[in-house]
């Protein structure tokens, strides 16, 4: 029974992916990049040449928190904790107190302490392969991909609920509830960012999700992609 269900799912997935041809992905990429060049948001962690430490800290802080909230908090945190050593030396209770303004402070403080301990042990050097990165205390799928994209400049999707929303609305829905394990969505996300401007595509999709393709009351009538969007065709 389970084997039959799996066969039907995979077969259905393959049929659906055939509909998402190369040209439709290229069209999506082109329009997201054009939109981003005009409307992209400006955040301190997107500045050219910032350190690996600052990149990783930003990604940890951004988890489940609005970028605008972190943008206000980020400079203050970096002033207090300018390095992995400073986090490692800090008391856990002190770190918790510093993180209270952005919430999830107990979870984030433990994660940052564990990560700082690991990074100090290796003199701040990050592993270079995906498999090694995933062994770090904090490195789930999203953070691993962020390191590959931002630090090693390898195209990797920053697939969270926001990117997921844009991709599903435009291309079609996933089957599984957990975006980390849905083969259709994972395959699609990797294909979408497979581009020389992968970083800008990632940023463009995240910004597009925040400003246009919002979870509630999306601005479909002013959307650059509305004429080819599956969601628009089904709902408007």
N, CA, C and O of each residue as an XYZ file, in Angstrom:
944
protein
N       0.833     -1.212      0.000
C       0.000      0.000      0.000
C       0.871      1.267      0.000
O       0.658      2.181     -0.797
N       1.857      1.301      0.911
C       2.741      2.458      1.012
C       3.558      2.631     -0.264
O       3.784      3.748     -0.728
N       3.998      1.500     -0.823
C       4.788      1.559     -2.054
C       3.959      2.123     -3.199
O       4.463      2.896     -4.014
N       2.689      1.737     -3.259
C       1.803      2.237     -4.320
C       1.564      3.739     -4.184
O       1.557      4.470     -5.174
N       1.369      4.188     -2.940
C       1.156      5.616     -2.699
C       2.399      6.416     -3.075
O       2.304      7.490     -3.670
N       3.569      5.877     -2.719
C       4.824      6.540     -3.052
C       5.009      6.624     -4.566
O       5.449      7.645     -5.093
N       4.668      5.539     -5.254
C       4.781      5.514     -6.713
C       3.868      6.572     -7.339
O       4.276      7.295     -8.248
N       2.641      6.653     -6.848
C       1.688      7.631     -7.382
C       2.166      9.052     -7.133
O       2.030      9.920     -7.995
N       2.729      9.289     -5.947
C       3.218     10.633     -5.615
C       4.376     11.035     -6.516
O       4.388     12.134     -7.071
N       5.354     10.136     -6.659
C       6.517     10.430     -7.492
C       6.105     10.623     -8.942
O       6.608     11.519     -9.621
N       5.189      9.783     -9.418
C       4.713      9.897    -10.797
C       4.003     11.227    -11.028
O       4.191     11.881    -12.053
N       3.181     11.611    -10.047
C       2.471     12.890    -10.125
C       3.450     14.058    -10.089
O       3.272     15.052    -10.793
N       4.478     13.930     -9.267
C       5.505     14.966     -9.155
C       6.244     15.148    -10.473
O       6.469     16.275    -10.914
N       6.620     14.050    -11.097
C       7.348     14.118    -12.366
C       6.507     14.782    -13.456
O       7.022     15.560    -14.259
N       5.221     14.471    -13.478
C       4.332     15.092    -14.463
C       4.234     16.591    -14.240
O       4.237     17.382    -15.183
N       4.147     16.965    -12.958
C       4.015     18.384    -12.633
C       5.286     19.154    -12.974
O       5.226     20.273    -13.486
N       6.432     18.549    -12.688
C       7.691     19.227    -12.957
C       7.934     19.424    -14.444
O       8.627     20.362    -14.839
N       7.368     18.545    -15.280
C       7.514     18.702    -16.724
C       6.851     19.987    -17.203
O       7.288     20.608    -18.171
N       5.769     20.378    -16.491
C       5.055     21.599    -16.865
C       5.883     22.844    -16.549
O       5.727     23.886    -17.186
N       6.769     22.717    -15.552
C       7.623     23.842    -15.187
C       8.875     23.763    -16.055
O       9.910     23.246    -15.633
N       8.764     24.276    -17.254
C       9.886     24.177    -18.178
C      10.944     25.234    -17.895
O      10.762     26.136    -17.078
N      12.048     25.085    -18.600
C      13.183     25.971    -18.401
C      12.810     27.424    -18.663
O      13.256     28.319    -17.946
N      12.003     27.661    -19.678
C      11.641     29.038    -20.018
C      10.817     29.703    -18.923
O      10.988     30.894    -18.663
N       9.923     28.951    -18.275
C       9.101     29.544    -17.221
C       9.963     29.943    -16.019
O       9.695     30.953    -15.368
N      10.991     29.151    -15.732
C      11.914     29.487    -14.648
C      12.744     30.714    -15.033
O      12.951     31.606    -14.210
N      13.216     30.758    -16.271
C      13.995     31.910    -16.737
C      13.166     33.187    -16.712
O      13.666     34.252    -16.349
N      11.906     33.079    -17.094
C      11.010     34.242    -17.080
C      10.834     34.753    -15.648
O      10.866     35.958    -15.396
N      10.647     33.815    -14.717
C      10.513     34.170    -13.298
C      11.784     34.847    -12.805
O      11.716     35.886    -12.149
N      12.943     34.271    -13.111
C      14.222     34.844    -12.682
C      14.404     36.270    -13.215
O      14.771     37.177    -12.467
N      14.147     36.456    -14.501
C      14.327     37.758    -15.142
C      13.462     38.830    -14.484
O      13.923     39.944    -14.235
N      12.214     38.488    -14.208
C      11.296     39.463    -13.633
C      11.596     39.764    -12.172
O      11.449     40.904    -11.730
N      12.015     38.756    -11.422
C      12.401     38.977    -10.029
C      13.631     39.878     -9.959
O      13.692     40.783     -9.127
N      14.601     39.633    -10.822
C      15.812     40.456    -10.840
C      15.507     41.896    -11.226
O      16.056     42.822    -10.628
N      14.644     42.102    -12.215
C      14.250     43.454    -12.631
C      13.525     44.171    -11.497
O      13.774     45.347    -11.234
N      12.635     43.458    -10.836
C      11.884     44.044     -9.722
C      12.833     44.403     -8.577
O      12.714     45.474     -7.982
N      13.774     43.506     -8.271
C      14.689     43.718     -7.158
C      15.586     44.933     -7.388
O      15.854     45.682     -6.449
N      16.046     45.137     -8.600
C      16.924     46.267     -8.898
C      16.267     47.597     -8.555
O      16.950     48.557     -8.196
N      14.954     47.654     -8.664
C      14.216     48.896     -8.383
C      13.691     48.937     -6.949
O      13.687     49.992     -6.314
N      13.252     47.793     -6.445
C      12.509     47.773     -5.179
C      13.197     47.045     -4.025
O      12.657     46.991     -2.920
N      14.373     46.492     -4.267
C      15.032     45.710     -3.225
C      15.310     46.505     -1.959
O      15.613     47.697     -2.015
N      15.203     45.835     -0.822
C      15.437     46.483      0.471
C      16.934     46.561      0.771
O      17.730     45.773      0.259
N      17.293     47.520      1.604
C      18.702     47.736      1.952
C      18.914     47.404      3.431
O      18.402     48.096      4.311
N      19.670     46.343      3.691
C      19.950     45.928      5.057
C      21.462     45.881      5.292
O      22.221     45.636      4.355
N      21.906     46.112      6.521
C      23.355     46.142      6.794
C      24.075     44.842      6.473
O      25.243     44.873      6.084
N      23.407     43.695      6.626
C      24.056     42.414      6.352
C      24.154     42.118      4.846
O      24.737     41.111      4.444
N      23.584     42.994      4.026
C      23.701     42.830      2.575
C      24.833     43.664      1.980
O      25.059     43.635      0.770
N      25.537     44.399      2.821
C      26.626     45.235      2.322
C      27.782     44.379      1.827
O      28.061     43.311      2.373
N      28.440     44.855      0.800
C      29.567     44.126      0.223
C      30.746     44.099      1.200
O      31.077     45.110      1.819
N      31.365     42.938      1.326
C      32.599     42.836      2.086
C      32.472     42.661      3.584
O      33.480     42.727      4.287
N      31.256     42.437      4.109
C      31.149     42.238      5.557
C      31.718     40.870      5.931
O      31.793     39.968      5.098
N      32.112     40.733      7.182
C      32.797     39.516      7.625
C      31.848     38.317      7.684
O      30.627     38.462      7.750
N      32.457     37.128      7.658
C      31.676     35.898      7.787
C      30.916     35.869      9.111
O      29.785     35.389      9.187
N      31.561     36.392     10.147
C      30.912     36.448     11.467
C      29.604     37.232     11.392
O      28.569     36.774     11.877
N      29.657     38.408     10.785
C      28.467     39.256     10.694
C      27.386     38.620      9.831
O      26.197     38.785     10.103
N      27.788     37.899      8.802
C      26.814     37.215      7.939
C      26.078     36.142      8.724
O      24.851     36.055      8.673
N      26.835     35.323      9.452
C      26.216     34.226     10.196
C      25.342     34.748     11.328
O      24.250     34.229     11.558
N      25.810     35.759     12.030
C      25.012     36.347     13.107
C      23.678     36.857     12.554
O      22.632     36.641     13.166
N      23.710     37.522     11.419
C      22.477     38.047     10.838
C      21.503     36.922     10.526
O      20.305     37.064     10.771
N      21.987     35.814      9.993
C      21.108     34.707      9.632
C      20.505     34.045     10.866
O      19.346     33.631     10.846
N      21.281     33.946     11.930
C      20.754     33.387     13.188
C      19.663     34.305     13.744
O      18.609     33.831     14.169
N      19.909     35.598     13.743
C      18.941     36.552     14.287
C      17.682     36.642     13.436
O      16.597     36.891     13.961
N      17.814     36.444     12.138
C      16.675     36.601     11.227
C      15.673     35.453     11.310
O      14.547     35.580     10.830
N      16.065     34.354     11.903
C      15.163     33.221     11.964
C      13.870     33.581     12.708
O      13.891     33.971     13.875
N      12.741     33.436     11.989
C      11.398     33.664     12.550
C      11.196     35.086     13.083
O      10.394     35.312     13.989
N      11.931     36.033     12.508
C      11.818     37.432     12.937
C      11.893     38.332     11.715
O      12.667     38.065     10.796
N      11.104     39.390     11.693
C      11.082     40.297     10.551
C      12.437     40.974     10.365
O      13.109     41.345     11.327
N      12.813     41.120      9.101
C      14.103     41.727      8.774
C      14.202     43.159      9.295
O      15.272     43.587      9.729
N      13.102     43.896      9.255
C      13.107     45.282      9.722
C      13.409     45.355     11.218
O      14.080     46.281     11.674
N      12.915     44.386     11.974
C      13.185     44.332     13.415
C      14.668     44.081     13.668
O      15.282     44.728     14.516
N      15.235     43.131     12.919
C      16.645     42.802     13.089
C      17.535     43.948     12.618
O      18.598     44.172     13.197
N      17.130     44.672     11.591
C      17.932     45.791     11.078
C      18.166     46.847     12.161
O      19.234     47.457     12.204
N      17.195     47.066     13.021
C      17.327     48.038     14.105
C      18.187     47.489     15.247
O      18.906     48.236     15.910
N      18.101     46.175     15.464
C      18.784     45.540     16.586
C      20.230     45.151     16.262
O      21.090     45.150     17.142
N      20.483     44.828     15.022
C      21.754     44.269     14.552
C      22.992     45.093     14.945
O      23.940     44.515     15.475
N      23.027     46.403     14.712
C      24.223     47.187     15.078
C      24.511     47.168     16.574
O      25.666     47.093     16.992
N      23.451     47.236     17.376
C      23.612     47.215     18.831
C      24.215     45.901     19.293
O      25.113     45.881     20.135
N      23.719     44.803     18.739
C      24.232     43.487     19.119
C      25.701     43.340     18.715
O      26.507     42.825     19.490
N      26.049     43.787     17.511
C      27.432     43.674     17.045
C      28.391     44.541     17.854
O      29.555     44.180     18.027
N      27.915     45.672     18.346
C      28.752     46.522     19.209
C      29.067     45.816     20.525
O      30.168     45.920     21.065
N      28.072     45.103     21.016
C      28.244     44.401     22.293
C      29.017     43.097     22.114
O      29.806     42.700     22.972
N      28.769     42.435     20.969
C      29.421     41.156     20.684
C      30.071     41.219     19.294
O      29.468     40.784     18.312
N      31.288     41.754     19.206
C      31.941     41.945     17.905
C      32.636     40.700     17.344
O      33.155     40.738     16.229
N      32.652     39.605     18.098
C      33.376     38.422     17.632
C      32.821     37.167     18.308
O      32.053     37.237     19.267
N      33.242     36.006     17.766
C      32.850     34.748     18.386
C      33.415     34.648     19.804
O      32.767     34.108     20.701
N      34.619     35.171     19.997
C      35.239     35.122     21.327
C      34.417     35.881     22.358
O      34.286     35.442     23.501
N      33.859     37.027     21.951
C      33.070     37.822     22.893
C      31.787     37.097     23.296
O      31.352     37.202     24.443
N      31.183     36.369     22.370
C      29.994     35.578     22.709
C      30.381     34.399     23.596
O      29.688     34.083     24.563
N      31.478     33.763     23.262
C      31.926     32.598     24.018
C      32.242     32.951     25.469
O      31.995     32.152     26.372
N      32.792     34.152     25.693
C      33.156     34.584     27.051
C      31.951     35.080     27.854
O      32.004     35.146     29.082
N      30.885     35.422     27.169
C      29.714     35.993     27.844
C      28.958     34.932     28.648
O      28.899     33.765     28.263
N      28.393     35.359     29.753
C      27.499     34.483     30.505
C      26.234     34.255     29.692
O      25.781     35.149     28.978
N      25.668     33.067     29.797
C      24.445     32.764     29.065
C      23.326     33.713     29.462
O      22.561     34.155     28.604
N      23.219     34.032     30.736
C      22.168     34.936     31.222
C      22.334     36.343     30.643
O      21.348     37.021     30.353
N      23.583     36.773     30.477
C      23.847     38.098     29.895
C      23.467     38.119     28.414
O      22.907     39.094     27.912
N      23.782     37.032     27.736
C      23.439     36.917     26.314
C      21.923     36.883     26.129
O      21.390     37.504     25.209
N      21.239     36.163     26.999
C      19.779     36.122     26.954
C      19.191     37.530     27.087
O      18.308     37.925     26.326
N      19.697     38.269     28.064
C      19.208     39.625     28.308
C      19.402     40.517     27.077
O      18.537     41.330     26.753
N      20.527     40.361     26.404
C      20.811     41.173     25.217
C      19.855     40.845     24.075
O      19.575     41.697     23.232
N      19.353     39.611     24.046
C      18.498     39.160     22.948
C      17.004     39.345     23.217
O      16.184     39.101     22.332
N      16.649     39.767     24.412
C      15.230     39.929     24.769
C      14.454     40.802     23.780
O      13.318     40.459     23.451
N      15.015     41.922     23.287
C      14.245     42.804     22.388
C      13.719     42.142     21.114
O      12.745     42.619     20.532
N      14.349     41.048     20.671
C      13.875     40.431     19.419
C      13.177     39.091     19.651
O      12.796     38.419     18.692
N      13.008     38.699     20.903
C      12.285     37.466     21.193
C      13.125     36.212     20.988
O      14.264     36.276     20.526
N      12.539     35.069     21.344
C      13.208     33.765     21.239
C      14.598     33.805     21.879
O      15.522     33.138     21.414
N      14.736     34.588     22.942
C      16.069     34.855     23.486
C      16.723     33.632     24.129
O      17.943     33.488     24.063
N      15.944     32.758     24.743
C      16.545     31.568     25.341
C      17.063     30.626     24.252
O      18.176     30.107     24.344
N      16.255     30.417     23.239
C      16.644     29.542     22.142
C      17.869     30.092     21.403
O      18.813     29.357     21.114
N      17.837     31.376     21.108
C      18.938     31.990     20.365
C      20.227     32.040     21.184
O      21.316     31.841     20.645
N      20.105     32.306     22.483
C      21.304     32.426     23.314
C      22.039     31.090     23.412
O      23.267     31.054     23.323
N      21.310     30.006     23.593
C      21.937     28.679     23.657
C      22.598     28.342     22.324
O      23.721     27.841     22.282
N      21.888     28.622     21.250
C      22.412     28.343     19.922
C      23.698     29.123     19.648
O      24.676     28.568     19.149
N      23.684     30.408     19.978
C      24.853     31.250     19.737
C      26.041     30.837     20.618
O      27.187     30.867     20.170
N      25.766     30.457     21.860
C      26.845     30.009     22.750
C      27.482     28.724     22.220
O      28.706     28.597     22.195
N      26.650     27.779     21.800
C      27.172     26.523     21.262
C      27.983     26.772     19.993
O      29.047     26.187     19.793
N      27.465     27.640     19.153
C      28.149     27.950     17.903
C      29.467     28.680     18.156
O      30.483     28.373     17.533
N      29.443     29.648     19.075
C      30.661     30.405     19.389
C      31.756     29.488     19.928
O      32.926     29.629     19.572
N      31.374     28.566     20.772
C      32.337     27.607     21.317
C      33.002     26.816     20.197
O      34.212     26.593     20.202
N      32.180     26.396     19.237
C      32.691     25.620     18.102
C      33.608     26.458     17.218
O      34.665     25.999     16.787
N      33.185     27.695     16.955
C      33.957     28.566     16.061
C      35.277     29.004     16.693
O      36.285     29.116     15.995
N      35.285     29.250     17.990
C      36.525     29.612     18.684
C      37.501     28.441     18.645
O      38.705     28.631     18.475
N      36.977     27.246     18.803
C      37.815     26.044     18.780
C      38.557     25.903     17.448
O      39.692     25.430     17.393
N      37.879     26.329     16.377
C      38.485     26.219     15.042
C      38.964     27.567     14.507
O      39.100     27.761     13.299
N      39.220     28.509     15.450
C      39.758     29.834     15.086
C      38.912     30.556     14.041
O      39.436     31.263     13.180
N      37.607     30.368     14.130
C      36.690     31.095     13.253
C      36.583     30.558     11.846
O      35.875     31.133     11.019
N      37.279     29.457     11.551
C      37.245     28.907     10.195
C      36.018     28.024     10.000
O      35.738     27.139     10.808
N      35.303     28.278      8.931
C      34.116     27.492      8.619
C      34.493     26.282      7.774
O      35.409     26.359      6.956
N      33.795     25.170      7.964
C      34.015     24.039      7.055
C      33.555     24.411      5.651
O      32.757     25.334      5.485
N      34.048     23.704      4.643
C      33.785     24.111      3.269
C      32.762     23.256      2.522
O      32.245     23.673      1.486
N      32.470     22.070      3.037
C      31.498     21.225      2.344
C      30.145     21.282      3.048
O      30.062     21.557      4.245
N      29.106     21.021      2.295
C      27.751     21.051      2.832
C      27.602     20.074      3.993
O      26.980     20.390      5.008
N      28.177     18.888      3.833
C      28.078     17.858      4.863
C      28.739     18.298      6.166
O      28.215     18.040      7.250
N      29.889     18.961      6.061
C      30.605     19.434      7.254
C      29.890     20.607      7.907
O      29.832     20.702      9.133
N      29.350     21.498      7.090
C      28.610     22.655      7.616
C      27.409     22.190      8.427
O      27.100     22.761      9.474
N      26.734     21.154      7.943
C      25.527     20.663      8.611
C      25.808     20.080      9.989
O      24.881     19.866     10.770
N      27.066     19.824     10.294
C      27.424     19.289     11.606
C      27.554     20.386     12.657
O      27.620     20.095     13.852
N      27.593     21.655     12.219
C      27.676     22.755     13.170
C      26.395     22.811     14.013
O      25.340     22.385     13.542
N      26.462     23.328     15.251
C      25.319     23.311     16.170
C      24.055     23.977     15.628
O      22.949     23.573     15.987
N      24.199     24.976     14.783
C      23.043     25.759     14.364
C      22.594     25.448     12.953
O      21.565     25.961     12.514
N      23.332     24.622     12.227
C      23.191     24.567     10.774
C      22.093     23.628     10.293
O      22.341     22.474      9.944
N      20.867     24.158     10.284
C      19.790     23.474      9.605
C      19.915     23.730      8.113
O      20.919     24.274      7.653
N      18.907     23.343      7.368
C      18.960     23.488      5.918
C      19.118     24.941      5.483
O      19.925     25.236      4.601
N      18.355     25.854      6.092
C      18.379     27.250      5.677
C      19.752     27.885      5.931
O      20.315     28.516      5.036
N      20.283     27.725      7.124
C      21.568     28.334      7.465
C      22.701     27.726      6.635
O      23.611     28.434      6.205
N      22.640     26.422      6.415
C      23.648     25.768      5.575
C      23.652     26.375      4.184
O      24.711     26.685      3.638
N      22.464     26.545      3.610
C      22.364     27.144      2.277
C      22.825     28.597      2.275
O      23.418     29.063      1.302
N      22.552     29.311      3.365
C      22.990     30.710      3.466
C      24.517     30.797      3.455
O      25.081     31.680      2.809
N      25.184     29.893      4.157
C      26.646     29.874      4.169
C      27.188     29.549      2.777
O      28.124     30.190      2.299
N      26.589     28.547      2.133
C      27.018     28.191      0.781
C      26.849     29.373     -0.168
O      27.715     29.632     -1.003
N      25.727     30.092     -0.038
C      25.428     31.197     -0.941
C      26.275     32.426     -0.634
O      26.935     32.956     -1.528
N      26.269     32.887      0.612
C      26.897     34.161      0.961
C      28.412     34.080      1.135
O      29.136     35.004      0.765
N      28.879     32.984      1.693
C      30.297     32.894      2.031
C      31.109     32.170      0.947
O      32.225     32.572      0.621
N      30.527     31.099      0.399
C      31.249     30.352     -0.634
C      30.744     30.640     -2.048
O      31.240     30.073     -3.021
N      29.758     31.523     -2.148
C      29.254     31.997     -3.449
C      28.785     30.859     -4.358
O      28.996     30.877     -5.570
N      28.149     29.878     -3.737
C      27.562     28.775     -4.489
C      26.043     28.943     -4.493
O      25.445     29.084     -3.426
N      25.405     28.930     -5.662
C      23.950     29.115     -5.709
C      23.224     28.113     -4.814
O      23.351     26.902     -4.993
N      22.462     28.628     -3.849
C      21.710     27.785     -2.925
C      20.459     28.549     -2.485
O      20.555     29.732     -2.157
N      19.301     27.912     -2.469
C      18.065     28.628     -2.133
C      17.914     28.909     -0.646
O      18.134     28.030      0.187
N      17.532     30.152     -0.316
C      17.226     30.510      1.070
C      15.742     30.224      1.296
O      14.923     31.128      1.458
N      15.438     28.942      1.299
C      14.051     28.483      1.299
C      13.450     28.497      2.695
O      13.718     27.616      3.512
N      12.630     29.516      2.954
C      11.848     29.589      4.185
C      10.381     29.712      3.793
O      10.038     29.528      2.625
N       9.509     30.021      4.753
C       8.078     30.087      4.450
C       7.752     31.222      3.478
O       6.736     31.180      2.785
N       8.616     32.231      3.433
C       8.365     33.365      2.542
C       8.708     33.022      1.092
O       7.910     33.276      0.190
N       9.883     32.451      0.867
C      10.219     32.002     -0.479
C       9.248     30.913     -0.929
O       8.811     30.889     -2.080
N       8.924     30.027     -0.014
C       7.969     28.960     -0.323
C       6.645     29.529     -0.836
O       6.086     29.035     -1.815
N       6.156     30.556     -0.176
C       4.876     31.155     -0.565
C       4.908     31.687     -2.002
O       3.979     31.469     -2.780
N       5.977     32.376     -2.330
C       6.111     32.937     -3.684
C       6.193     31.818     -4.725
O       5.511     31.868     -5.749
N       7.026     30.815     -4.464
C       7.211     29.732     -5.425
C       5.938     28.915     -5.607
O       5.575     28.572     -6.733
N       5.263     28.604     -4.515
C       4.039     27.814     -4.615
C       2.929     28.576     -5.334
O       2.199     28.002     -6.142
N       2.805     29.852     -5.043
C       1.766     30.638     -5.700
C       2.012     30.757     -7.197
O       1.083     30.681     -8.001
N       3.261     30.942     -7.553
C       3.568     31.157     -8.962
C       3.597     29.846     -9.754
O       3.006     29.756    -10.831
N       4.283     28.832     -9.221
C       4.487     27.594     -9.963
C       3.483     26.490     -9.633
O       3.156     25.678    -10.499
N       2.995     26.449     -8.404
C       2.079     25.394     -8.001
C       2.443     24.842     -6.635
O       3.582     24.990     -6.193
N       1.473     24.193     -5.946
C       1.645     23.772     -4.550
C       2.503     22.527     -4.368
O       2.619     21.683     -5.257
N       3.099     22.447     -3.186
C       3.846     21.265     -2.797
C       2.890     20.207     -2.270
O       1.694     20.457     -2.124
N       3.426     19.018     -1.983
C       2.614     17.916     -1.470
C       2.780     17.711      0.037
O       1.816     17.416      0.743
N       4.020     17.871      0.520
C       4.315     17.576      1.919
C       4.223     18.836      2.777
O       4.430     19.946      2.287
N       3.912     18.658      4.052
C       3.733     19.814      4.936
C       5.056     20.485      5.289
O       5.098     21.703      5.467
N       6.130     19.717      5.393
C       7.436     20.263      5.773
C       8.217     20.629      4.511
O       8.552     19.757      3.709
N       8.506     21.921      4.339
C       9.165     22.374      3.116
C      10.571     21.799      2.972
O      11.103     21.743      1.863
N      11.170     21.377      4.067
C      12.539     20.850      4.002
C      12.610     19.505      3.291
O      13.662     19.125      2.776
N      11.488     18.785      3.262
C      11.514     17.428      2.732
C      10.638     17.235      1.499
O      10.543     16.122      0.981
N      10.005     18.285      1.027
C       9.171     18.141     -0.158
C      10.055     18.131     -1.408
O      10.690     19.145     -1.701
N      10.119     17.024     -2.155
C      11.040     16.935     -3.292
C      10.715     17.905     -4.416
O      11.618     18.441     -5.058
N       9.436     18.131     -4.654
C       9.035     19.081     -5.706
C       9.533     20.489     -5.380
O      10.159     21.136     -6.220
N       9.260     20.960     -4.169
C       9.629     22.310     -3.775
C      11.145     22.475     -3.702
O      11.681     23.497     -4.129
N      11.833     21.474     -3.163
C      13.286     21.539     -3.080
C      13.919     21.611     -4.472
O      14.812     22.422     -4.717
N      13.452     20.764     -5.366
C      13.980     20.761     -6.729
C      13.719     22.092     -7.420
O      14.597     22.640     -8.086
N      12.512     22.604     -7.257
C      12.128     23.865     -7.864
C      12.993     25.015     -7.331
O      13.487     25.833     -8.108
N      13.173     25.075     -6.020
C      13.941     26.164     -5.405
C      15.380     26.178     -5.914
O      15.927     27.242     -6.204
N      15.992     25.006     -6.021
C      17.369     24.936     -6.520
C      17.446     25.372     -7.978
O      18.403     26.036     -8.377
N      16.448     25.004     -8.771
C      16.453     25.402    -10.183
C      16.274     26.913    -10.328
O      16.880     27.534    -11.201
N      15.450     27.494     -9.478
C      15.174     28.931     -9.559
C      16.416     29.761     -9.252
O      16.625     30.805     -9.870
N      17.238     29.317     -8.313
C      18.429     30.109     -7.953
C      19.678     29.707     -8.731
O      20.752     30.269     -8.515
N      19.545     28.748     -9.623
C      20.686     28.347    -10.448
C      20.910     29.417    -11.512
O      20.392     29.332    -12.626
N      21.689     30.416    -11.142
C      21.847     31.596    -11.979
C      23.099     32.347    -11.514
O      23.481     32.244    -10.349
N      23.738     33.096    -12.409
C      24.928     33.859    -12.018
C      24.596     34.940    -10.996
O      25.481     35.409    -10.281
N      23.324     35.341    -10.921
C      22.876     36.328     -9.937
C      22.053     35.663     -8.832
O      21.045     36.208     -8.382
N      22.493     34.489     -8.405
C      21.736     33.705     -7.422
C      21.450     34.482     -6.133
O      20.351     34.406     -5.584
N      22.447     35.225     -5.661
C      22.259     35.983     -4.414
C      21.137     37.003     -4.565
O      20.289     37.135     -3.683
N      21.134     37.725     -5.686
C      20.090     38.730     -5.920
C      18.725     38.083     -6.125
O      17.703     38.651     -5.739
N      18.705     36.902     -6.728
C      17.425     36.195     -6.886
C      16.874     35.815     -5.521
O      15.683     35.981     -5.258
N      17.743     35.305     -4.652
C      17.315     34.980     -3.283
C      16.766     36.214     -2.581
O      15.667     36.180     -2.028
N      17.527     37.300     -2.603
C      17.080     38.534     -1.955
C      15.804     39.047     -2.601
O      14.889     39.505     -1.916
N      15.749     38.968     -3.935
C      14.584     39.464     -4.651
C      13.316     38.724     -4.255
O      12.272     39.343     -4.051
N      13.401     37.399     -4.146
C      12.223     36.614     -3.763
C      11.798     36.938     -2.338
O      10.606     37.079     -2.063
N      12.763     37.057     -1.429
C      12.437     37.368     -0.031
C      11.800     38.759      0.088
O      10.844     38.945      0.842
N      12.327     39.720     -0.651
C      11.768     41.072     -0.615
C      10.407     41.121     -1.292
O       9.499     41.811     -0.831
N      10.275     40.392     -2.376
C       9.002     40.305     -3.103
C       7.924     39.698     -2.203
O       6.773     40.134     -2.220
N       8.304     38.698     -1.425
C       7.369     38.063     -0.490
C       6.919     39.043      0.588
O       5.760     39.030      1.001
N       7.840     39.892      1.042
C       7.526     40.849      2.113
C       6.699     42.033      1.625
O       5.853     42.546      2.358
N       6.939     42.465      0.394
C       6.327     43.705     -0.088
C       5.154     43.514     -1.051
O       4.253     44.351     -1.097
N       5.157     42.431     -1.813
C       4.118     42.212     -2.824
C       3.322     40.934     -2.561
O       2.107     40.974     -2.370
N       4.018     39.817     -2.553
C       3.357     38.511     -2.396
C       3.229     38.173     -0.912
O       3.754     37.164     -0.440
N       2.523     39.033     -0.195
C       2.385     38.912      1.256
C       1.459     37.748      1.625
O       0.631     37.319      0.821
N       1.613     37.253      2.837
C       0.785     36.119      3.265
C      -0.691     36.484      3.303
O      -1.553     35.664      2.987
N      -0.971     37.722      3.692
C      -2.351     38.209      3.706
C      -2.451     39.437      2.799
O      -1.563     40.289      2.792
N      -3.519     39.514      2.054
C      -3.767     40.647      1.150
C      -2.594     40.925      0.211
O      -2.064     42.036      0.193
N      -2.184     39.916     -0.573
C      -1.101     40.151     -1.537
C      -1.507     41.194     -2.575
O      -2.682     41.303     -2.928
N      -0.540     41.952     -3.057
C      -0.811     43.033     -4.006
C      -0.771     42.503     -5.444
O       0.075     42.899     -6.246
N      -1.695     41.611     -5.742
C      -1.689     40.931     -7.042
C      -1.907     41.889     -8.220
O      -1.332     41.689     -9.290
N      -2.724     42.913     -8.034
C      -3.030     43.798     -9.155
C      -1.820     44.619     -9.591
O      -1.737     45.043    -10.743
N      -0.897     44.841     -8.685
C       0.309     45.579     -9.048
C       1.522     44.687     -9.239
O       2.650     45.175     -9.305
N       1.298     43.382     -9.328
C       2.391     42.415     -9.382
C       2.951     42.284    -10.794
O       2.206     42.174    -11.767
N       4.238     42.297    -10.882
C       4.953     42.179    -12.161
C       4.752     40.807    -12.805
O       4.873     40.663    -14.022
N       4.446     39.805    -11.987
C       4.324     38.430    -12.469
C       2.876     37.961    -12.628
O       2.638     36.785    -12.903
N       1.917     38.856    -12.460
C       0.509     38.452    -12.383
C       0.006     37.738    -13.635
O      -0.827     36.839    -13.525
N       0.482     38.106    -14.805
C      -0.033     37.513    -16.046
C       0.323     36.041    -16.218
O      -0.318     35.329    -16.991
N       1.347     35.587    -15.497
C       1.744     34.181    -15.609
C       1.685     33.448    -14.274
O       2.181     32.327    -14.155
N       1.086     34.071    -13.283
C       1.031     33.486    -11.937
C      -0.165     32.548    -11.779
O      -1.302     32.916    -12.076
N       0.104     31.359    -11.317
C      -0.937     30.360    -11.124
C      -1.957     30.803    -10.062
O      -3.160     30.589    -10.210
N      -1.452     31.416     -9.004
C      -2.322     31.874     -7.914
C      -3.324     32.904     -8.407
O      -4.501     32.850     -8.048
N      -2.865     33.845     -9.231
C      -3.742     34.880     -9.770
C      -4.821     34.258    -10.657
O      -5.988     34.643    -10.590
N      -4.423     33.305    -11.478
C      -5.382     32.667    -12.382
C      -6.471     31.903    -11.629
O      -7.612     31.815    -12.084
N      -6.102     31.356    -10.473
C      -7.068     30.542     -9.697
C      -7.935     31.363     -8.752
O      -9.020     30.920     -8.376
N      -7.474     32.560     -8.359
C      -8.185     33.302     -7.322
C      -8.818     34.603     -7.787
O      -9.755     35.086     -7.151
N      -8.333     35.179     -8.876
C      -8.851     36.489     -9.308
C      -9.660     36.380    -10.585
O     -10.166     37.386    -11.083
